[in-house]
Amino acid sequence: MQLTYNNKDYDIVIEKKKGNRNTYIRVKKDLKIHITTNYFTPMFFIEKLIKDNEKKIIEMIDIQEKKTRK
């Protein structure tokens, strides 16, 4: 999966773990979006989560880009 912002594509990495109770969205230093979730979380829920939180994800991308410029 990818998210497009400012004519750039950002990869989305989905990591399903058996021990997670919650779903976490992080933007790493390599500007990949990492989503950690429970093993049984359906894909449509993850897609809806990305769509609903797109504004916040873009803010996290901007913060990481500022950190890497310094």
Contacts in CASP RR format, 6 or more apart in sequence:
PFRMAT RR
TARGET T0000
AUTHOR 0000-0000-0000
METHOD contacts of the structure
MODEL  1
MQLTYNNKDYDIVIEKKKGNRNTYIRVKKDLKIHITTNYFTPMFFIEKLI
KDNEKKIIEMIDIQEKKTRK
1 11 0 8 1.000
1 12 0 8 1.000
1 14 0 8 1.000
1 47 0 8 1.000
1 50 0 8 1.000
2 9 0 8 1.000
2 10 0 8 1.000
2 11 0 8 1.000
2 12 0 8 1.000
3 9 0 8 1.000
3 10 0 8 1.000
3 12 0 8 1.000
3 33 0 8 1.000
3 50 0 8 1.000
3 54 0 8 1.000
3 57 0 8 1.000
4 10 0 8 1.000
5 58 0 8 1.000
5 61 0 8 1.000
10 31 0 8 1.000
10 32 0 8 1.000
10 33 0 8 1.000
10 61 0 8 1.000
11 32 0 8 1.000
11 33 0 8 1.000
12 32 0 8 1.000
12 33 0 8 1.000
12 35 0 8 1.000
12 50 0 8 1.000
13 32 0 8 1.000
13 33 0 8 1.000
13 34 0 8 1.000
13 35 0 8 1.000
14 35 0 8 1.000
14 37 0 8 1.000
14 46 0 8 1.000
15 34 0 8 1.000
15 35 0 8 1.000
15 36 0 8 1.000
15 37 0 8 1.000
16 37 0 8 1.000
16 38 0 8 1.000
16 39 0 8 1.000
16 41 0 8 1.000
17 36 0 8 1.000
17 37 0 8 1.000
17 38 0 8 1.000
17 39 0 8 1.000
18 38 0 8 1.000
18 39 0 8 1.000
19 38 0 8 1.000
19 39 0 8 1.000
20 36 0 8 1.000
20 37 0 8 1.000
20 38 0 8 1.000
20 39 0 8 1.000
21 38 0 8 1.000
22 37 0 8 1.000
22 38 0 8 1.000
23 35 0 8 1.000
23 36 0 8 1.000
23 37 0 8 1.000
23 38 0 8 1.000
23 41 0 8 1.000
23 46 0 8 1.000
23 49 0 8 1.000
24 34 0 8 1.000
24 35 0 8 1.000
24 36 0 8 1.000
24 37 0 8 1.000
25 33 0 8 1.000
25 34 0 8 1.000
25 35 0 8 1.000
25 49 0 8 1.000
25 50 0 8 1.000
25 53 0 8 1.000
25 56 0 8 1.000
25 57 0 8 1.000
25 60 0 8 1.000
26 33 0 8 1.000
26 34 0 8 1.000
26 35 0 8 1.000
26 36 0 8 1.000
26 60 0 8 1.000
27 33 0 8 1.000
27 34 0 8 1.000
27 57 0 8 1.000
27 60 0 8 1.000
27 61 0 8 1.000
27 63 0 8 1.000
27 64 0 8 1.000
28 34 0 8 1.000
28 64 0 8 1.000
29 64 0 8 1.000
29 67 0 8 1.000
29 68 0 8 1.000
31 61 0 8 1.000
31 64 0 8 1.000
31 65 0 8 1.000
31 68 0 8 1.000
33 57 0 8 1.000
33 61 0 8 1.000
35 46 0 8 1.000
35 49 0 8 1.000
35 50 0 8 1.000
37 46 0 8 1.000
50 57 0 8 1.000
END
